Amino acid sequence: MNSEDCSITEKSSLNLEKGQKRNATSLHYETHHEGSLQVPIPCAVMNVVFITILIIALVALSVGQYNCPGQYKFPVPSDTHDSSCSEEWVVYQRKCYFISTTTKSWILAKNSCSKDGATLAVIESEKDMNFLKRYVGGAEHWIGLNNEDGQKWKWSDGRVHNWFNLTGSEKCAFLNSTDISSAECERNLPWVCSKPFR
């Protein structure tokens, strides 16, 4: 098939005389109506197959991005990389987050964050909360919210908590994929540290 076989041509009944015999190449064309465009059947089939393959490839790529997010991470440009956020930290919304894989009590987790120049995670917006909930999954992780005096919940940076509901009646807060709740501070859980991205 050459490029002329896939060209679109306009044929009208004025150009055809009654009784005119079709030549050998016209066998590839559908019957036509006055003023309609004719496309060779093999070319139309090739176009449908090509478009179908393209759609399948795009769907596969987009599904793969959500099912295997680790394979689709893009490096941070060198001019925006902050040496205070090492490779095991995640950058989101101008903050660096460290999600631990080991467990400690709330106070030991807080001390571990301090050694890295951070605090247990301070969540300042619903976007931050949704990001962390997705990132930590179903596992409970300590965050920097506690109620030592039994009066007001405070973040590990000293600010008073006041923008979301907390479940549970213990003194230290944790986050998982569904909510933020409280537990005994001596319980061993993984934790999340946060610090500003400079």
C-alpha distance (Angstrom), angle and dihedral (degrees) to the residues before:
residue distance angle dihedral
M1 . . .
N2 3.81 . .
S3 3.80 130.0 .
E4 3.79 91.6 -94.3
D5 3.82 89.5 61.4
C6 3.84 90.9 63.5
S7 3.78 97.8 45.5
I8 3.76 118.3 115.1
T9 3.77 113.4 -123.7
E10 3.75 131.1 -173.4
K11 3.76 116.2 -135.6
S12 3.75 124.4 -179.5
S13 3.75 129.2 -169.3
L14 3.80 88.8 -112.6
N15 3.80 89.5 70.1
L16 3.78 93.3 52.2
E17 3.76 121.2 73.2
K18 3.76 121.1 -149.6
G19 3.71 111.3 -92.1
Q20 3.80 94.1 15.6
K21 3.77 109.4 151.7
R22 3.79 118.1 -124.8
N23 3.75 114.3 -118.9
A24 3.81 122.3 -128.7
T25 3.83 95.2 -93.0
S26 3.79 93.7 53.7
L27 3.80 89.7 68.6
H28 3.82 86.6 80.7
Y29 3.81 92.6 61.3
E30 3.75 128.7 87.2
T31 3.77 116.5 -124.0
H32 3.76 108.4 -85.2
H33 3.73 139.7 -146.5
E34 3.75 128.4 -139.0
G35 3.84 111.7 -67.1
S36 3.83 94.6 1.9
L37 3.77 125.1 135.3
Q38 3.75 117.8 -116.9
V39 3.80 123.5 -146.8
P40 3.78 122.3 -172.8
I41 3.81 109.9 -107.4
P42 3.86 95.4 -128.3
C43 3.79 89.9 51.9
A44 3.82 92.4 49.9
V45 3.81 90.8 49.6
M46 3.81 91.1 49.3
N47 3.81 90.4 50.9
V48 3.81 92.3 50.9
V49 3.82 91.7 48.3
F50 3.82 91.9 47.5
I51 3.82 93.6 48.9
T52 3.83 91.1 47.0
I53 3.82 91.9 51.8
L54 3.82 90.4 47.4
I55 3.82 92.3 51.5
I56 3.82 92.1 47.7
A57 3.82 90.8 50.3
L58 3.82 92.6 49.5
V59 3.81 92.3 48.4
A60 3.82 91.2 48.1
L61 3.80 91.8 50.9
S62 3.79 94.5 47.8
V63 3.82 93.4 46.5
G64 3.81 90.5 47.3
Q65 3.79 90.8 54.1
Y66 3.82 91.3 58.8
N67 3.80 97.8 38.9
C68 3.81 95.7 45.2
P69 3.82 105.2 29.6
G70 3.83 93.6 160.6
Q71 3.80 90.4 65.5
Y72 3.80 92.2 54.7
K73 3.80 101.1 51.4
F74 3.75 114.3 129.0
P75 3.79 121.6 -147.2
V76 3.79 118.7 -109.2
P77 3.82 110.0 -109.7
S78 3.79 110.4 -104.0
D79 3.80 93.7 -120.5
T80 3.83 91.7 59.7
H81 3.82 97.8 40.5
D82 3.78 113.2 114.5
S83 3.77 116.3 -148.6
S84 3.83 88.5 -147.9
C85 3.83 88.3 66.3
S86 3.77 106.3 63.7
E87 3.79 124.2 -161.8
E88 3.80 96.5 -86.7
W89 3.82 90.0 58.3
V90 3.82 123.0 87.8
V91 3.81 120.4 -137.5
Y92 3.81 117.6 -143.2
Q93 3.82 131.3 156.4
R94 3.83 93.9 -9.4
K95 3.83 92.5 -50.8
C96 3.78 134.0 104.4
Y97 3.81 116.3 -135.5
F98 3.78 128.7 -166.0
I99 3.81 115.9 -161.6
S100 3.80 110.1 -164.0
T101 3.76 125.3 -141.2
T102 3.82 95.2 -160.8
T103 3.80 128.3 66.4
K104 3.80 133.5 -118.1
S105 3.78 139.6 156.9
W106 3.82 116.2 -86.7
I107 3.83 93.8 -101.0
L108 3.84 93.7 47.3
A109 3.81 89.7 47.3
K110 3.82 89.2 51.1
N111 3.82 89.8 51.2
S112 3.80 91.0 48.4
C113 3.81 90.3 54.5
S114 3.81 90.5 48.1
K115 3.82 90.6 56.3
D116 3.83 87.3 60.0
G117 3.81 93.5 48.2
A118 3.82 92.0 -104.0
T119 3.79 140.8 102.4
L120 3.77 131.4 -130.4
A121 3.81 103.0 -78.4
V122 3.78 116.7 -65.6
I123 3.79 109.7 -157.5
E124 3.80 111.2 -152.3
S125 3.79 103.0 170.3
E126 3.78 143.5 23.2
K127 3.82 88.5 -110.8
D128 3.81 90.1 57.9
M129 3.80 90.8 46.9
N130 3.81 93.6 50.0
F131 3.81 91.2 47.4
L132 3.81 92.1 51.6
K133 3.81 93.2 44.4
R134 3.80 90.0 54.5
Y135 3.79 92.9 43.4
V136 3.82 98.1 50.0
G137 3.81 94.5 41.0
G138 3.81 119.1 -167.4
A139 3.82 95.7 -23.5
E140 3.80 118.1 102.2
H141 3.83 114.0 -118.3
W142 3.80 127.8 -173.3
I143 3.80 115.4 -114.4
G144 3.79 128.0 -169.9
L145 3.78 99.0 -92.5
N146 3.79 123.5 108.3
N147 3.77 142.8 156.7
E148 3.82 104.4 -145.5
D149 3.79 96.4 156.2
G150 3.82 95.0 44.4
Q151 3.81 90.0 -123.0
K152 3.80 114.5 79.5
W153 3.77 132.5 12.4
K154 3.80 110.2 -121.1
W155 3.78 133.1 -171.2
S156 3.79 119.1 -122.1
D157 3.83 88.6 -106.9
G158 3.86 89.7 60.6
R159 3.81 100.1 -103.6
V160 3.80 119.0 132.2
H161 3.80 115.0 -112.7
N162 3.79 113.8 -123.8
W163 3.80 115.4 145.7
F164 3.83 112.4 71.7
N165 3.79 137.2 35.9
L166 3.76 119.5 -104.2
T167 3.81 123.9 -154.8
G168 3.80 126.0 -148.4
S169 3.78 133.0 46.6
E170 3.79 103.1 -114.3
K171 3.81 127.3 103.5
C172 3.85 105.2 -112.3
A173 3.80 126.9 60.1
F174 3.78 131.2 -135.6
L175 3.78 133.9 -177.0
N176 3.81 131.7 -144.3
S177 3.80 134.3 164.5
T178 3.80 93.8 -76.1
D179 3.79 108.9 36.2
I180 3.77 151.6 -22.3
S181 3.76 114.6 -100.2
S182 3.79 140.6 156.9
A183 3.78 134.4 -107.4
E184 3.79 139.5 172.9
C185 3.80 107.8 -66.5
E186 3.82 92.0 -131.1
R187 3.80 92.3 61.6
N188 3.81 114.1 110.6
L189 3.82 112.5 -121.1
P190 3.80 136.8 150.1
W191 3.81 112.2 -100.2
V192 3.80 143.9 -150.4
C193 3.81 122.8 -131.3
S194 3.79 124.4 -164.7
K195 3.79 136.7 -169.8
P196 3.80 134.5 165.1
F197 3.79 118.3 -84.3
R198 3.81 105.0 -124.0
